[in-house]
Amino acid sequence: MATERKSSKSGEGKAKQLFLGLVFGIIFGFILQKGGVAKFHILIGQLLLKDFTVVKVMLTAVVVGMLGIHLMYHLKMVELHIKPTRIASNIIGGLFFGAGFALSAYCPGTGAAALGQGNLDAVAMIAGMILGSYVFAEASGWIGRKIDPIGDKGKITLLDVLPMNRGVIVIGSAAILAVVLAVIEFTAVR
C-alpha cells in the first residue's frame, strides 16, 4: 500500500514538473519572441557582432534566473543539483553548439520561438537538434567513458573557488552582469 502511494505521488510529481516545464517554456518562448531574439536578422546581427539584443536578453534572463533560484534555495523551496565540470566535454559540446548556431543562426530556444512565430526556416534547425540529441543519447555511454574523464573537476561552484558567503557571490555576480548589460547598452553601435 505504501509503495503504491509513493509511486502515485512520484507520478504526480513528475506530471507536475512536466506541466510546470511546459508552462515556463511557453512563457520563456513568448519573452524570447517579444524580445525580438527569434528574428533572423537580429540573430545574424549578433553573430556578426552588430546587434547585441540577444546578449542583452540572455544576460537579463541569467540575472533574473540566478536571483530567483538562489532566493528559492534560501527559502528552501528548491534543491540545487550541480552538474560536474568536465572540461573536454564542455569544450566539444560548446563547439558543436556554436557550429549549429553559426550554421542556422538559431539556438534551441530562439529556434523554437522562431517556429512558433511562423519562421519555417527554423524547422531544419529543430530537425537537426532532434537528430543531434538522438546521436548524443546513443553515444552517451562512450562519451561518459572516453571524453568525460578528461578534465573532470567534479561538482565545483564559485563557492568552492571563492571563500565568500553565497549571498555575496550571487549579488556580486548579478551586479557585475548588470554593469556588463549597461556597458553593452550604452556603447553598442546604433
N, C-alpha and C positions, 0 to 999 in steps of 0.2 A: 504494500500500500504506500509506504513512504517513498519507495523507488518510483512508483507511478506519479506521485505528486511532484517529486523532484524533476522527473523528466518532462512533465507537463509545464512546470514553471520554467524549466530550461528552454522548452519550445516557445513558451510565451515571451521569454526574454529575448530570444533570437528574432522572433517576429517583430517585437517592439524595436529592436535595433535596426532591422531591415526597414521598417516603416519610417523611423527617425532618419535613417540614412537617405531614404528616398525624398523625404520632406526637405531636409537640409541640402541635398543635392539639387533639388529643383530651385530652392532659394539661391544657392550659390550660382547656378546657371543663369538665373534671372539677373543677379547682380553683375555677373560677367557680361551678359548681353547689354544691360543698361549702361555699364561702364564703357562699352564700346570695344571691348577686347575680343569680341567674336567677329570683328570685321577684318577682312583680309588685308586691306590697305594699312590698317593700324598694326597688325601683326608683322607685316613686311617692314613697315617703318621701324618697329622695334628691332628686328633682325639687322636692319641697316643702320641702327643707332641714330635714327632721325626723329622717332616718336617714342616717348617714354611712358605712354599711357599704360602699357602692360605692366611695367615695373612698378609704377605708382599704385595700380590696383592690387597687384600681388603683395607688395610690401605692406599696404594698408591691411590686407587680409591677414598677413603674418602677425602684425602688431595686435590686431583685434583678437585673432585666434589665440595668440600667446597669452595675452592678458586674461582672456576669458577662461582658457583651460587652467591656467595657474590659479585664478580665483576659485574656480570649481574644485580644484585639487585642495586648496587651502580650506575650503568649506566641506571637504570630504565627500563631495558629490561624484568624483571620478577617481580612477586609479590611473597612474601613468605607466605605460608599457613601453619601455625604452628599447629601441632596436639596436643591435650591436653595430659598431663602426667597423666596416670591412673595406679597407682602402681599395684593393684591387676591384672588388665587386662594385663599389661606388663609382670608381673612375670608368670602368667598362659600361656600366648602366647609364652613367651620365653621357658618355659618348654616343650610345645608341639613342637615348632620349634626344640629345642635341641634334643628331643626324636626322631623326624623324621630324623634329621641329623645323629644322632648316629646309628639309625637302618639301614639307607640306604647309609650313607656316602656321601649323596648329599644334597645340599640346592637348592632352586628353580633355581638360576642362573647356578650353576655348573651342575645341573641335565639336564637342557635344553641344555647346551653346550655339555655335555656328549652324550646326544641323538643325537645331531647334528653331532658329530664325529663318530656315529655308535655304541655307547655302549648301547646295548639293555637292560641291567640291569636297566638303568635309566627309562625305561617305567613304571616299578612298582612304582617308586618314583613319577613320574609325575601323574600317576593314583591316587595314594594316596593324592597327593597335590590337585588335582581337587576334589576328594571326600571330603577332609578336608575343602576346600574352600566352597563347597556346604553346608556342615554341619554348618560351621561358618555363612554363609549367612542366613540359616534357623534359627539359634539360636541367631542372632544378636539382635533382639528385647529383648529377655530375658537377654542377656549379658548386653545390654545397661541399663536395669532396675535394675539388681541384682549385676553385677560384676563391671561395670564401675564406679559407685559412690564410691566404696571402694578405698580410697587413691587418689581421683580425685584432682589433684593440679592445674588444668586449663592449659592454654597455657603459659608455662614458658620456658624461654631460658636462656643461660648463661648471656645474657644482663640483665635479671631480677635479677640474683643472684650476679653477679659481677658488681660493679658500674664502668664500663670502656667503652671506645669507641668501637663500633662494629669492626672497623678495627684492633684494638689492640687484641681483643678477637680472631678474625679469624686468623690473622697472628701468634699470640701466640699459638693457638691450632694447627695450621699447623706445627709450629716449634717443638712443643712437640711431635707430631706424627712422624715427620721426625727423631727426636732423637730416639724415640722408634724403628722405622724402622732400623736405623743404629745399635742400640744395638742388635736387633734380627739378623741382617745380620752378624755382627762381632762376636757374641757369640754363635750362633747356632752350634750345634754339626754337623760336616760334615761326 
